[in-house]
Amino acid sequence: MFEVERGSVEEAIMILQNLGLKVNEYEKMNSMIPVEKYKELLEFTIAVARKTNEVTVTIDEMMDDIATKM
């Protein structure tokens, strides 16, 4: 196992992969996912995607600053 930086894109991807594995496991044992659970998963995924976007924008801004100074 490797360590990822908290709040990084790698952490977001790892969280989403783990969620996907849990959903697959749940799906094998249950034929239906309750709407409330699906809604929670969707809201969490959207929150992770937003955070990932913020990190990406910050990285892009940093790269632009570096390019300008070079």
PENORCOR-V587037 format. One line per field, one symbol per residue. psi: psi as a letter, one per 40 degrees, with the letter a starting at -180 (. if undefined). A space follows every 10 residues. Layout:
BEGIN
psi->???
END
This chain:
BEGIN
psi->iiiihheidd dddddddddd dddddddddi dihidddddd dddddddddd dddddddddd dddddddde.
END
